[in-house]
């Protein structure tokens, strides 16, 4: 990135670069609060087994991503 300026992006989008030191956080105190992730589907009531399976998969994958884990 070689000193090309600043930008505001989701930390999960640049997690590898933050971890490697290629990028660094500045003005971290101005970051907005974490926002929840929602899954929206069009099935009314209880979701089908297929929908439930993909939701469960997404939850598992997102919980494994340290840059998305805002729980203290």
N, CA, C and O of each residue as an XYZ file, in Angstrom:
288
protein
N       0.828     -1.185      0.000
C       0.000      0.000      0.000
C       0.876      1.254      0.000
O       0.473      2.298     -0.513
N       2.049      1.150      0.563
C       3.097      2.164      0.434
C       2.652      3.590      0.704
O       2.921      4.487     -0.096
N       1.976      3.808      1.823
C       1.632      5.174      2.211
C       0.686      5.890      1.277
O       0.815      7.098      1.073
N      -0.253      5.179      0.710
C      -1.161      5.779     -0.262
C      -2.400      6.403      0.360
O      -3.354      6.696     -0.361
N      -2.423      6.613      1.644
C      -3.555      7.299      2.255
C      -4.310      6.448      3.245
O      -3.825      5.414      3.704
N      -5.511      6.901      3.568
C      -6.354      6.206      4.535
C      -7.687      5.871      3.889
O      -8.094      6.480      2.899
N      -8.346      4.897      4.470
C      -9.678      4.517      4.021
C     -10.412      3.899      5.195
O      -9.800      3.552      6.205
N     -11.706      3.763      5.065
C     -12.502      3.088      6.090
C     -13.109      1.847      5.449
O     -13.895      1.935      4.506
N     -12.729      0.698      5.977
C     -13.246     -0.583      5.504
C     -13.549     -1.455      6.713
O     -13.111     -1.166      7.827
N     -14.293     -2.511      6.487
C     -14.543     -3.479      7.551
C     -13.241     -4.207      7.862
O     -12.532     -4.633      6.950
N     -12.930     -4.350      9.131
C     -11.664     -4.994      9.503
C     -11.578     -6.425      8.987
O     -10.481     -6.915      8.717
N     -12.721     -7.108      8.844
C     -12.682     -8.480      8.335
C     -12.222     -8.525      6.883
O     -11.737     -9.559      6.424
N     -12.365     -7.422      6.152
C     -11.946     -7.377      4.748
C     -10.429     -7.256      4.608
O      -9.870     -7.596      3.565
N      -9.776     -6.781      5.643
C      -8.328     -6.581      5.585
C      -7.608     -7.324      6.700
O      -6.460     -7.006      7.010
N      -8.258     -8.302      7.302
C      -7.670     -9.035      8.427
C      -6.292     -9.609      8.109
O      -5.391     -9.480      8.938
N      -6.080    -10.242      6.940
C      -4.736    -10.771      6.660
C      -3.672     -9.672      6.601
O      -2.552     -9.865      7.074
N      -4.018     -8.528      6.026
C      -3.058     -7.424      5.925
C      -2.778     -6.802      7.289
O      -1.657     -6.366      7.553
N      -3.779     -6.757      8.150
C      -3.562     -6.263      9.510
C      -2.652     -7.219     10.268
O      -1.733     -6.796     10.969
N      -2.920     -8.518     10.119
C      -2.133     -9.525     10.833
C      -0.675     -9.524     10.376
O       0.232     -9.705     11.188
N      -0.452     -9.322      9.083
C       0.917     -9.340      8.553
C       1.665     -8.039      8.818
O       2.890     -7.989      8.699
N       0.931     -6.984      9.178
C       1.565     -5.693      9.397
C       1.616     -4.824      8.149
O       2.108     -3.697      8.191
N       1.103     -5.351      7.033
C       1.072     -4.572      5.790
C       0.216     -3.318      5.960
O       0.529     -2.260      5.414
N      -0.870     -3.453      6.727
C      -1.729     -2.317      7.053
C      -1.788     -2.156      8.561
O      -1.556     -3.117      9.294
N      -2.094     -0.967      9.030
C      -2.278     -0.734     10.457
C      -3.506      0.137     10.669
O      -3.865      0.956      9.822
N      -4.141     -0.058     11.817
C      -5.308      0.740     12.171
C      -4.862      2.113     12.658
O      -3.930      2.234     13.454
N      -5.535      3.131     12.173
C      -5.344      4.489     12.679
C      -6.728      5.040     12.970
O      -7.708      4.624     12.352
N      -6.811      5.953     13.888
C      -8.103      6.532     14.289
C      -9.096      5.451     14.701
O     -10.296      5.567     14.452
N      -8.577      4.396     15.336
C      -9.426      3.276     15.753
C     -10.542      3.728     16.688
O     -11.616      3.127     16.711
N     -10.291      4.787     17.460
C     -11.305      5.269     18.406
C     -12.526      5.856     17.699
O     -13.563      6.052     18.333
N     -12.425      6.138     16.408
C     -13.571      6.682     15.666
C     -14.380      5.597     14.970
O     -15.362      5.898     14.290
N     -13.984      4.349     15.130
C     -14.693      3.251     14.470
C     -16.114      3.134     15.006
O     -16.337      3.276     16.208
N     -17.072      2.877     14.127
C     -18.446      2.688     14.590
C     -18.560      1.384     15.373
O     -17.714      0.501     15.225
N     -19.585      1.252     16.198
C     -19.756      0.006     16.949
C     -20.020     -1.166     16.004
O     -20.505     -0.987     14.887
N     -19.694     -2.352     16.470
C     -19.919     -3.555     15.672
C     -21.400     -3.701     15.349
O     -22.263     -3.380     16.165
N     -21.674     -4.185     14.163
C     -23.055     -4.409     13.736
C     -23.290     -5.909     13.603
O     -22.400     -6.637     13.165
N     -24.466     -6.371     13.971
C     -24.747     -7.803     13.850
C     -24.897     -8.218     12.388
O     -25.184     -7.397     11.518
N     -24.699     -9.505     12.143
C     -24.912    -10.081     10.818
C     -26.252    -10.799     10.855
O     -26.537    -11.542     11.794
N     -27.075    -10.579      9.838
C     -28.392    -11.210      9.765
C     -28.490    -12.078      8.522
O     -27.901    -11.766      7.488
N     -29.235    -13.164      8.628
C     -29.566    -13.995      7.474
C     -31.052    -13.802      7.216
O     -31.876    -13.957      8.117
N     -31.382    -13.463      5.984
C     -32.777    -13.229      5.611
C     -33.165    -14.256      4.556
O     -32.445    -14.458      3.578
N     -34.305    -14.900      4.760
C     -34.815    -15.845      3.763
C     -36.307    -15.636      3.625
O     -36.938    -15.016      4.482
N     -36.870    -16.154      2.547
C     -38.280    -15.873      2.279
C     -39.240    -16.953      2.760
O     -40.444    -16.833      2.535
N     -38.752    -18.002      3.412
C     -39.648    -19.043      3.909
C     -40.377    -18.550      5.153
O     -39.735    -18.144      6.122
N     -41.700    -18.578      5.140
C     -42.440    -18.145      6.331
C     -42.335    -19.186      7.452
O     -42.151    -20.377      7.203
N     -42.455    -18.708      8.667
C     -42.433    -19.621      9.814
C     -41.090    -20.302      9.970
O     -40.045    -19.695      9.734
N     -41.119    -21.558     10.366
C     -39.879    -22.316     10.557
C     -39.223    -22.607      9.214
O     -39.903    -22.962      8.252
N     -37.930    -22.461      9.149
C     -37.185    -22.686      7.916
C     -37.078    -24.180      7.618
O     -37.084    -25.012      8.525
N     -36.981    -24.497      6.333
C     -36.808    -25.888      5.914
C     -35.438    -26.391      6.359
O     -34.584    -25.614      6.787
N     -35.247    -27.680      6.252
C     -33.968    -28.282      6.641
C     -32.823    -27.723      5.795
O     -31.718    -27.534      6.303
N     -33.074    -27.459      4.520
C     -32.023    -26.906      3.648
C     -31.617    -25.510      4.098
O     -30.429    -25.196      4.165
N     -32.604    -24.673      4.406
C     -32.306    -23.311      4.861
C     -31.595    -23.364      6.206
O     -30.609    -22.658      6.419
N     -32.089    -24.190      7.105
C     -31.469    -24.317      8.427
C     -30.018    -24.773      8.306
O     -29.148    -24.293      9.034
N     -29.758    -25.706      7.378
C     -28.397    -26.217      7.193
C     -27.451    -25.107      6.745
O     -26.339    -25.000      7.262
N     -27.875    -24.286      5.797
C     -26.991    -23.216      5.326
C     -26.804    -22.154      6.405
O     -25.711    -21.607      6.553
N     -27.854    -21.862      7.154
C     -27.723    -20.894      8.250
C     -26.750    -21.427      9.299
O     -25.883    -20.690      9.771
N     -26.885    -22.684      9.663
C     -25.969    -23.286     10.637
C     -24.528    -23.250     10.130
O     -23.605    -22.960     10.892
N     -24.340    -23.544      8.843
C     -23.008    -23.499      8.243
C     -22.433    -22.090      8.313
O     -21.278    -21.909      8.700
N     -23.230    -21.093      7.941
C     -22.760    -19.707      7.968
C     -22.401    -19.266      9.381
O     -21.375    -18.617      9.587
N     -23.227    -19.612     10.343
C     -22.949    -19.256     11.737
C     -21.622    -19.870     12.178
O     -20.798    -19.198     12.799
N     -21.421    -21.142     11.855
C     -20.178    -21.819     12.240
C     -18.965    -21.143     11.597
O     -17.958    -20.907     12.266
N     -19.058    -20.835     10.320
C     -17.937    -20.206      9.617
C     -17.656    -18.803     10.147
O     -16.498    -18.437     10.349
N     -18.691    -18.028     10.370
C     -18.503    -16.662     10.856
C     -17.942    -16.636     12.270
O     -17.156    -15.750     12.603
N     -18.330    -17.586     13.101
C     -17.792    -17.641     14.468
C     -16.315    -18.005     14.484
O     -15.607    -17.672     15.435
N     -15.845    -18.679     13.452
C     -14.427    -19.053     13.363
C     -13.552    -17.891     12.916
O     -12.331    -17.944     13.062
N     -14.152    -16.859     12.382
C     -13.388    -15.732     11.842
C     -13.083    -14.739     12.954
O     -13.983    -14.024     13.396
N     -11.827    -14.676     13.423
C     -11.490    -13.804     14.552
C     -11.830    -12.333     14.323
O     -12.198    -11.629     15.263
N     -11.711    -11.867     13.087
C     -11.980    -10.448     12.834
C     -13.460    -10.108     12.948
O     -13.822     -8.932     12.989
N     -14.320    -11.122     13.001
C     -15.753    -10.882     13.171
C     -16.220    -11.169     14.587
O     -17.389    -10.947     14.902
N     -15.344    -11.654     15.440
C     -15.728    -12.044     16.793
C     -15.633    -10.841     17.722
O     -14.555    -10.512     18.216
N     -16.775    -10.184     17.957
C     -16.806     -8.982     18.788
C     -17.202     -9.269     20.223
O     -17.312     -8.349     21.033
N     -17.416    -10.531     20.545
C     -17.815    -10.859     21.919
C     -16.642    -10.664     22.852
O     -15.505    -10.991     22.510
N     -16.915    -10.135     24.025
C     -15.822     -9.915     24.977
C     -15.713    -11.069     25.942
O     -14.848    -11.061     26.818
